[in-house]
Amino acid sequence: VGRVTYDFKSRYLIDLNLGYNGSENFAPGKRYGLFPAVCAGWVLTEEKWMKKQNILNFLKIRGSVGLVGNDIVKGKERFYYLPAEYEPSSGGYNFGTGITTLLPGAVEKKIGNEDVTWEKSLKYTVGLDYKLFKSRLTGSIDLFMEDRWDILTTVNTSPAFIAVDLPVVNLGVVKNRGFEIELGWKDKVNKNFGYRIKGNFSFARNTIIEMDEIPKEYPWQVETGLSVGQNFGYVFDGFVTEEDLASGKLPDHHTDLKPGDAKYKDL
């Protein structure tokens, strides 16, 4: 890990970071990744031409871009490039000695993947920090973006008759966009009593750009283009009313419908 920081009169700021990381989860030749980052800031209120005003006490514009890596798949064991050990067969094997005679044996588990490597994420941030009215009003604004690719996952499009667990692979692209706003006010009523109040608002939305998705018959069954983990599939169509029940036009159900139950569109 290396870092270089430069500060010129608290006016121009720059920070360079460099990481060269290795992981035992990947095979030799795929094990190491280089992950740089740079951020810079400009404090405008330190400029001579800003000293003549008395409204803005502090104003800084900043931005950053950095590449980071991930080598962990939640719920998966280590050493993704190695096959898993054989395990005892749960039912045993029959070698023509009768249906009821099962001999103990072993079954193959996960396949290794020597080509799997780092999941990568490129993050961008642009921000603004400010203080006004003798630093009583403070706040910041941040815009952020993230592009993630080579996502570590397992495949979905595999036939059911495969008798082993498929390996971890680099597959998938997700984009994330958002912003955050923070606003605060602090003041003194007198020398014995002061107060501070602060609030923030943030919004972020990610989108699946590419994933290993089984082809679907209808477009509303597809997860690609939605957010990660988003619920989908049913479209709400209002609540069941007394009039609906009296009309007799509702489809048959295995359970009794009552007023207030949810209705869903038949797609």
Phi, psi and chi 1 to 4 in degrees:
 res  aa     phi    psi   chi1   chi2   chi3   chi4
   1 VAL       -  136.5  176.3      -      -      -
   2 GLY  -137.0  149.9      -      -      -      -
   3 ARG  -148.0  136.5  179.4  178.4 -179.6 -178.7
   4 VAL  -129.8  128.4  176.1      -      -      -
   5 THR  -123.7  136.7  -59.6      -      -      -
   6 TYR  -131.2  134.6 -178.8   71.8      -      -
   7 ASP  -134.6  116.6  175.5   -8.0      -      -
   8 PHE  -106.7  102.6  178.6   74.7      -      -
   9 LYS    55.4   32.5  -64.5 -175.5  177.4 -179.3
  10 SER    55.9   24.0  -61.3      -      -      -
  11 ARG  -111.9  -48.0 -173.6 -173.4  -52.2  166.3
  12 TYR  -116.6  126.2  -52.3  117.5      -      -
  13 LEU  -126.6  138.2  -43.9  167.5      -      -
  14 ILE  -146.0  143.9 -171.3  166.1      -      -
  15 ASP  -138.2  122.2 -163.5   64.1      -      -
  16 LEU  -114.3  129.8  -58.0  173.2      -      -
  17 ASN  -127.1  144.0  -63.3  -87.4      -      -
  18 LEU  -143.9  125.5 -171.4   65.0      -      -
  19 GLY  -122.9  136.1      -      -      -      -
  20 TYR  -121.5  102.5 -173.1   60.5      -      -
  21 ASN  -111.2  145.3  -58.3  -21.0      -      -
  22 GLY  -122.7  153.0      -      -      -      -
  23 SER  -138.7  135.2  173.3      -      -      -
  24 GLU   -69.6  -11.5   62.3 -171.7   10.5      -
  25 ASN   -74.3  -14.8  -71.3  -28.1      -      -
  26 PHE  -113.6  155.1  -50.6  130.6      -      -
  27 ALA   -72.5  156.4      -      -      -      -
  28 PRO   -53.8  136.0  -27.2   35.6      -      -
  29 GLY    96.2  -20.8      -      -      -      -
  30 LYS  -120.6    6.9  -58.3  -75.2 -174.3  176.8
  31 ARG   -83.9  -29.0 -173.3  161.2  -73.5  172.8
  32 TYR  -109.7  146.1  -68.8   92.0      -      -
  33 GLY  -137.9  144.6      -      -      -      -
  34 LEU  -103.6  123.8 -172.2   65.1      -      -
  35 PHE  -129.3   98.4  -58.2  106.1      -      -
  36 PRO   -94.9  160.0   31.8  -31.4      -      -
  37 ALA  -151.7  147.4      -      -      -      -
  38 VAL  -141.8  138.4   58.6      -      -      -
  39 CYS  -137.5  147.7   54.5      -      -      -
  40 ALA  -140.9  149.7      -      -      -      -
  41 GLY  -139.5  151.1      -      -      -      -
  42 TRP  -131.1  114.8  177.2   24.3      -      -
  43 VAL   -92.0   99.8 -176.3      -      -      -
  44 LEU   -67.4  -30.5  -78.4   78.1      -      -
  45 THR   -71.6   -6.8   44.4      -      -      -
  46 GLU   -89.7   -5.1  -67.8  -62.2  -41.4      -
  47 GLU   -77.3  147.2  -61.6  -74.4   -2.1      -
  48 LYS   -60.7  -38.7  -67.8 -178.3  179.3  179.0
  49 TRP   -72.7   -7.0   46.2  -88.3      -      -
  50 MET   -99.4   -8.0  -74.0  -72.6  -73.1      -
  51 LYS   -74.4  -15.9  -60.8  -69.9 -173.4  179.8
  52 LYS   -80.1  -16.4  -61.8  178.0 -178.0  179.2
  53 GLN   -98.6  160.1   53.8   84.0   36.5      -
  54 ASN  -127.8   18.4   54.5   10.3      -      -
  55 ILE   -92.8  -51.4  -62.6  176.5      -      -
  56 LEU   -87.6  116.9  -84.5  167.5      -      -
  57 ASN   -90.0  -25.7  -51.7  110.5      -      -
  58 PHE  -156.2  134.2 -179.5   80.3      -      -
  59 LEU  -149.4  119.9  179.8   62.6      -      -
  60 LYS  -130.7  133.4  178.3  169.1   73.9  171.9
  61 ILE  -106.0  134.2  -59.6  173.3      -      -
  62 ARG  -142.8  157.9   50.2 -176.4  166.5   74.2
  63 GLY  -154.2  155.7      -      -      -      -
  64 SER  -150.9  153.6   66.0      -      -      -
  65 VAL  -146.6  136.6   56.9      -      -      -
  66 GLY  -156.3  150.9      -      -      -      -
  67 LEU  -110.3  127.7 -179.9   68.1      -      -
  68 VAL  -125.7  161.2  -63.0      -      -      -
  69 GLY  -127.8  153.9      -      -      -      -
  70 ASN  -129.2  135.7  173.1   49.4      -      -
  71 ASP  -122.2   14.6   67.6  -31.2      -      -
  72 ILE  -115.4  134.1  -59.9  -63.8      -      -
  73 VAL  -113.7  117.4 -177.9      -      -      -
  74 LYS   -59.4  130.7 -173.6  179.5  -67.0 -173.9
  75 GLY    84.1    0.6      -      -      -      -
  76 LYS  -106.9  149.7  -65.4  -66.3 -179.1 -179.4
  77 GLU   -74.1  176.0   65.0  -77.9   -5.9      -
  78 ARG   -81.5  179.5  -62.5  148.5   59.0 -163.5
  79 PHE    56.6   65.9  -49.7  114.2      -      -
  80 TYR   -64.4  -20.7  -55.3  142.8      -      -
  81 TYR   -85.4   -9.8   66.5  100.7      -      -
  82 LEU  -101.2  143.2  -66.0  176.9      -      -
  83 PRO   -70.1  150.1   24.5  -32.1      -      -
  84 ALA   -74.6  160.2      -      -      -      -
  85 GLU   -69.2  155.2   67.7  -83.8    7.1      -
  86 TYR   -68.9  150.7  -81.5   62.0      -      -
  87 GLU  -124.0  155.8  -67.7 -174.6   -0.3      -
  88 PRO   -59.9  139.6  -22.3   32.6      -      -
  89 SER   -69.1  135.0  171.9      -      -      -
  90 SER   -70.0  -33.3   58.4      -      -      -
  91 GLY  -108.3  -17.4      -      -      -      -
  92 GLY    85.5 -178.5      -      -      -      -
  93 TYR  -125.7  150.8  -66.0   92.6      -      -
  94 ASN  -109.8  127.5 -177.4  -73.9      -      -
  95 PHE  -115.9   39.9  -70.1   95.8      -      -
  96 GLY    79.7   15.5      -      -      -      -
  97 THR   -98.6   16.1   55.5      -      -      -
  98 GLY   112.4  147.6      -      -      -      -
  99 ILE   -63.1  -35.7  -63.2  177.5      -      -
 100 THR   -82.6   -8.0   59.0      -      -      -
 101 THR  -101.1  107.4  -56.0      -      -      -
 102 LEU  -114.3  125.9  -64.2  176.7      -      -
 103 LEU   -93.4  142.7  -59.0  176.9      -      -
 104 PRO   -65.4  149.6   24.3  -34.1      -      -
 105 GLY  -156.6 -166.9      -      -      -      -
 106 ALA  -129.9  152.7      -      -      -      -
 107 VAL  -122.9  146.0  -66.8      -      -      -
 108 GLU   -76.5  139.2 -174.0  178.6    6.5      -
 109 LYS  -105.0 -126.6  -63.5  -59.6  -70.6 -178.1
 110 LYS   -72.4  142.8  178.5 -177.3   69.8   70.2
 111 ILE   -83.2  145.7  -58.0  172.7      -      -
 112 GLY   -86.1  160.6      -      -      -      -
 113 ASN  -133.5  104.2  179.4    8.5      -      -
 114 GLU   -75.5  -10.3  -66.8 -171.8   -5.8      -
 115 ASP   -95.5   -7.9  -69.4  -36.6      -      -
 116 VAL   -68.7  142.5   68.0      -      -      -
 117 THR  -148.5 -161.9 -172.8      -      -      -
 118 TRP   -64.9  136.7  -70.5   90.9      -      -
 119 GLU   -78.0  134.9  173.6 -179.4  -36.1      -
 120 LYS  -121.1  146.4  -69.3  168.0  -81.6  -70.0
 121 SER  -139.8  123.5  174.2      -      -      -
 122 LEU  -103.5  119.0 -172.0   62.2      -      -
 123 LYS  -113.7  135.7  -59.2  171.8 -177.3  -78.6
 124 TYR  -123.4  142.4  -44.0   81.3      -      -
 125 THR  -142.3  136.4  -56.5      -      -      -
 126 VAL  -126.4  130.7  177.1      -      -      -
 127 GLY  -141.8  166.1      -      -      -      -
 128 LEU  -141.2  127.5 -179.9   72.9      -      -
 129 ASP  -117.4  140.4  -58.9  -42.9      -      -
 130 TYR  -149.9  154.8   56.3   87.3      -      -
 131 LYS  -138.7  131.7  -63.4  178.2 -177.5  178.9
 132 LEU  -129.7  163.0  -65.9   85.7      -      -
 133 PHE    53.5   61.6  -48.9  125.6      -      -
 134 LYS    58.5   39.1  -62.0 -179.0  179.5  179.8
 135 SER    64.4   19.7  -62.3      -      -      -
 136 ARG   -79.2  -36.4  -72.1 -179.9  -66.9  179.0
 137 LEU  -100.1  120.8  178.8   65.0      -      -
 138 THR  -128.6  157.3   62.3      -      -      -
 139 GLY  -179.2  174.9      -      -      -      -
 140 SER  -153.0  154.7   63.0      -      -      -
 141 ILE  -132.3  130.2  -58.6  172.4      -      -
 142 ASP  -130.7  133.0  -75.1  -80.8      -      -
 143 LEU  -113.7  131.8  -56.1  175.7      -      -
 144 PHE  -135.0  149.4   55.9   85.7      -      -
 145 MET  -138.5  148.1  -61.1  175.0  -72.5      -
 146 GLU  -144.3  130.0  178.3 -175.5    4.6      -
 147 ASP  -115.6  118.6  -64.7  -30.6      -      -
 148 ARG  -117.2  132.5 -175.3  177.8  -68.1  -92.2
 149 TRP  -144.5  175.2   69.2   99.1      -      -
 150 ASP    53.1   39.8  -77.3  -13.7      -      -
 151 ILE   -63.8  133.6  -65.4  174.2      -      -
 152 LEU   -77.5  119.5  -69.2  170.3      -      -
 153 THR  -159.6 -176.6 -175.7      -      -      -
 154 THR  -115.6  155.5   52.8      -      -      -
 155 VAL   -77.0  151.2  -61.8      -      -      -
 156 ASN  -103.1  -30.8  -67.1  -39.2      -      -
 157 THR   -88.2   73.1   51.9      -      -      -
 158 SER  -131.7  141.1   61.1      -      -      -
 159 PRO   -67.1  151.3   21.7  -31.2      -      -
 160 ALA   -71.3  -17.7      -      -      -      -
 161 PHE   -84.6   -0.8   55.2   76.3      -      -
 162 ILE   -65.9  131.3  -67.9 -179.2      -      -
 163 ALA   -98.3   16.8      -      -      -      -
 164 VAL  -134.2  164.4  -67.2      -      -      -
 165 ASP   -83.9  129.8  -64.4  -28.7      -      -
 166 LEU   -75.6  153.6  -65.7  176.8      -      -
 167 PRO   -79.8  171.4   31.9  -37.6      -      -
 168 VAL   -71.4  137.3  172.6      -      -      -
 169 VAL  -133.0  163.6  -64.8      -      -      -
 170 ASN   -92.4  106.3  -66.1  107.9      -      -
 171 LEU  -155.5  125.2 -176.2   63.5      -      -
 172 GLY   122.3  149.0      -      -      -      -
 173 VAL  -136.6  130.8  178.6      -      -      -
 174 VAL  -133.0  138.1  172.0      -      -      -
 175 LYS  -114.9  144.5  -69.8 -171.4  175.9 -178.1
 176 ASN  -132.9  135.0 -173.5   36.0      -      -
 177 ARG  -135.8  145.0  -57.0  -71.9 -174.3  -93.5
 178 GLY  -175.7 -179.1      -      -      -      -
 179 PHE  -151.0  162.0   66.4   88.2      -      -
 180 GLU  -143.6  136.4 -177.2  169.2    9.3      -
 181 ILE  -124.6  132.2  -60.0  173.2      -      -
 182 GLU  -126.3  136.9 -175.2  178.4  -78.9      -
 183 LEU  -139.9  132.1 -170.4   63.7      -      -
 184 GLY  -139.6  156.1      -      -      -      -
 185 TRP  -139.6  132.9  177.9  -90.7      -      -
 186 LYS  -136.6  144.5   63.1  177.8 -178.9  178.4
 187 ASP  -160.8  169.0 -156.8   -5.8      -      -
 188 LYS  -119.9  129.5  -83.8 -168.6  173.0 -176.7
 189 VAL   -77.7  -43.1  177.6      -      -      -
 190 ASN  -152.5 -172.5   52.8   51.2      -      -
 191 LYS   -69.7  -15.5   64.9  178.3 -178.4  178.8
 192 ASN  -103.8  -10.3  -62.9  -41.1      -      -
 193 PHE  -139.5  124.4  179.8   77.5      -      -
 194 GLY  -134.5  165.7      -      -      -      -
 195 TYR  -147.1  160.1   65.5   92.0      -      -
 196 ARG  -145.3  135.2  177.7 -179.8  -62.3  175.6
 197 ILE  -135.2  139.3 -174.6  170.9      -      -
 198 LYS  -146.8  141.9 -178.0 -179.7  -71.6 -172.3
 199 GLY  -140.2  157.8      -      -      -      -
 200 ASN  -144.9  154.1   69.6  -67.8      -      -
 201 PHE  -135.0  133.0  176.2   81.1      -      -
 202 SER  -135.9  152.1   59.8      -      -      -
 203 PHE  -145.0  134.8  173.4   82.9      -      -
 204 ALA  -147.6  145.1      -      -      -      -
 205 ARG  -145.2  124.8  175.5  169.8  -68.2  165.2
 206 ASN  -103.2  159.0   62.5   57.7      -      -
 207 THR  -137.0  131.6  -54.9      -      -      -
 208 ILE   -77.8  115.1  -60.2  171.9      -      -
 209 ILE   -89.3  -39.3  -55.5  -60.0      -      -
 210 GLU  -150.2  134.9 -179.1 -177.1  -34.4      -
 211 MET  -153.2  165.5   63.0  178.4  -69.0      -
 212 ASP   -84.5   85.0 -176.5   37.0      -      -
 213 GLU  -110.1  134.1 -174.4  168.0   27.6      -
 214 ILE   -66.3  133.8  -62.3  170.3      -      -
 215 PRO   -57.4  136.2  -23.8   33.2      -      -
 216 LYS  -110.9  158.7  -54.6  -66.4  175.7   58.9
 217 GLU   -75.9  -32.7 -172.7  172.8   -0.9      -
 218 TYR  -126.4  148.2  -57.7  107.0      -      -
 219 PRO   -64.5  -28.5   18.9  -31.2      -      -
 220 TRP   -76.7   -1.9   56.0   81.4      -      -
 221 GLN   -95.0   -0.3  -62.7  175.6  -30.3      -
 222 VAL   -91.5  133.9  176.1      -      -      -
 223 GLU   -85.2  -28.0  -69.0 -176.0   68.5      -
 224 THR   -59.5  130.0  -57.3      -      -      -
 225 GLY    99.9  -13.6      -      -      -      -
 226 LEU   -97.6 -179.5  -57.7 -178.7      -      -
 227 SER   -84.3  157.0  -66.0      -      -      -
 228 VAL   -63.6  125.9  176.4      -      -      -
 229 GLY    77.4    7.1      -      -      -      -
 230 GLN   -68.9  135.3  177.3  179.1  -27.0      -
 231 ASN   -71.5  140.1  -68.6  -34.3      -      -
 232 PHE  -159.5  170.9   74.3  103.8      -      -
 233 GLY   118.5  -43.0      -      -      -      -
 234 TYR  -106.7  146.5  -68.7  105.3      -      -
 235 VAL  -117.4  119.1  178.0      -      -      -
 236 PHE   -65.2  137.2  178.5   65.3      -      -
 237 ASP  -131.3   34.6 -164.1   25.8      -      -
 238 GLY    93.1 -176.7      -      -      -      -
 239 PHE  -106.6  150.9  -65.3  103.9      -      -
 240 VAL   -67.1  133.2  173.5      -      -      -
 241 THR  -115.6  170.3   64.0      -      -      -
 242 GLU   -60.8  -37.1  -66.2  -79.4    6.7      -
 243 GLU   -64.8  -38.4  -69.2   75.5   15.5      -
 244 ASP   -60.7  -43.4  -68.6  -30.3      -      -
 245 LEU   -68.2  -37.5  -63.5  172.6      -      -
 246 ALA   -72.0  -26.7      -      -      -      -
 247 SER   -71.9  -26.1   68.9      -      -      -
 248 GLY    73.1   12.1      -      -      -      -
 249 LYS   -95.2   -5.9  -64.9 -178.9 -179.8  179.6
 250 LEU   -71.8  144.8  -69.6  176.2      -      -
 251 PRO   -65.0  158.4   23.2  -33.1      -      -
 252 ASP   -66.7  143.3  -66.0  -27.7      -      -
 253 HIS  -132.0  156.9  -71.6   74.1      -      -
 254 HIS   -76.8  -20.3  -64.7  -67.6      -      -
 255 THR  -117.5  154.9   58.0      -      -      -
 256 ASP   -72.5  127.7  -67.4  -28.0      -      -
 257 LEU   -82.6  146.8  -73.0  175.0      -      -
 258 LYS  -133.7  156.2  -66.3  179.8  175.7   58.7
 259 PRO   -55.3  133.4  -25.7   34.2      -      -
 260 GLY   101.8  -14.7      -      -      -      -
 261 ASP   -67.3  150.7  -73.2  -18.9      -      -
 262 ALA   -79.8  143.1      -      -      -      -
 263 LYS  -107.4  146.9  -64.8 -171.4  -65.1 -174.8
 264 TYR  -128.3  144.0  -61.3   99.0      -      -
 265 LYS   -67.3  142.9  -68.5 -177.2  178.9 -179.8
 266 ASP   -87.4  105.4 -178.3    2.0      -      -
 267 LEU   -94.4      -  -61.6  177.3      -      -
